[in-house]
Amino acid sequence: MSTITALRSLRGRTVLAGASALSTAVVLGAALLAASPAEAAPPTPYGTVTAGNGLVQRQYPSTDSSAEGSLRYRQQVGLRCKVRAQNIEGNTIWYLLRDTSTWVSAKYVDNTGNVAYCKDVQRRSPATMNAVPKGAKG
């Protein structure tokens, strides 16, 4: 029996079933397209740790700076910005992490997306442009 014949013979019933199937498909499609934050890729720019033994997070972009934590191999982290600092095996770039305000050497991080220099990020940020350091005079 063709679809046209089914529509003619069952009229209201088939149309109602078709509308129900369509609404179910729309709801399922919307649910599949809406990924939860845990499943979604981190917002760009982000980096993936390439050091097999993990990577030390530093308070400042230098190995002389205190260790503030560590990242696992292949862990993905948000990158806020980058600076040129201590040379680590031929790489002078260090990334400021988005969520922890700590630094990691770019030598051991593969980045995805464009990471701006920190001086450019701070110029654009309204929060930093209007911020007044505690105890500032004038």
N, C-alpha and C positions, 0 to 999 in steps of 0.2 A: 504494500500500500504506500503510495507516495505521500509526501508531506502535505501537498495541496489537497489530496483526498481526505487525509486525516483532519485537516482544518475544516473541510466542508462537512464531514460527518460528525465531528465532535464539537465543533464551534466553540462555545464558551468554555468548555472544559479544557480543551487543548490550549486556548489562548491563556487561560489562567495558569496552567501548568508551565507554559512557556514564560510567562511573566515571573513566576516563582523561580524557575531555573535561572532566568536572567538576573534577578535580584541576588540570588545565591552566588552566582558567578562574580557579580560586582563586589559583594562583601568579601569573598575569598580572595579575589584579586587585590583588593585594597589591603587586606591583612598580609598578603605575601609581599607586597611592595613596601610596606612600612616595617623596616627592620628595627629591632630594639637597639638601644645604644650599645649594649654589650656585644651585639653581633656586627655592628657597623664598624667600618675602618675608622681609625682615629682621624680627626680633622687635620688637614694639611696646614702647614708642613709638619711632617713627623719623620722620625728616624727609627731604624731597626739596628739593634746592637749586633755587631759582627765579631766581637772578641769572644773566642771560644770559652774562656774562663769568666766571662762577665766583664763589666766595666764599672769603675769607681766614679761616683758622683762627687764633685768637688765644690767647696764653698765659693771659690774664685777660679778663673781659667788658668790654673797652674798646678803642677804636681806637688808644689811646695805648700799648697793650700790644704786645709783639713778635709778629710774624707767625710762626706755627709750621708753616704748610702751607697748602694750598688744596684746595677741592673743585670738581669740574666741575659744569656746568649739568645738572640732573636727576639728579645722583648721590644715592643714598639712603644715609643714615647713621643709626646708632642714637643715640637721645637718652637721656642718663642723667637729667638734671633741668634746671630752669630757675631763673633769678634775675632780679630787676629791677636794671638797671644803666644804662649810658649810653644815652641816647635816640638812636635811629637813625631819622630821618625819621618821628617820631611813635610809634615802637615801642620800649619800654624792656625788652623781654624778650630774654634771651640764653640759649642752650642749651649745656649741657656735654655734649660728645659721649661716647658710651659707651666706645669703644675707644681713643681717643687722649688723653683728658683735656684737650682743647682746647675753646675757646668759639667760637660763631658767633652772629651777630645773627639773631633770629627774624624780622626784617623780610624776610629773603631765604630763608626755609625754610618750606615747608608741612609741618605735622606731622600724623602719623596716630597716634591713640591719645592717652591722657591723659598729659601730662608733668607730674610732680609738682614742687613747689618743692624746691630742694636741701636746705633745712633739714629738710623732712619726710623726704626720702630718707635723710639722714644719721642721723636719729633712729631709723629703722627698721633700719638696717644693723648687724648684729652685729659686723662687722669694724671699723666706725668707732666703735661704742660701746665696744669693748674695746681699741682702739688707744691706745697711750701714745706721745706725741711723743718723739722722740729727745732726750735731755738733760733731760726733764721732772723736776721735783723734787716731793716730797710725796706 
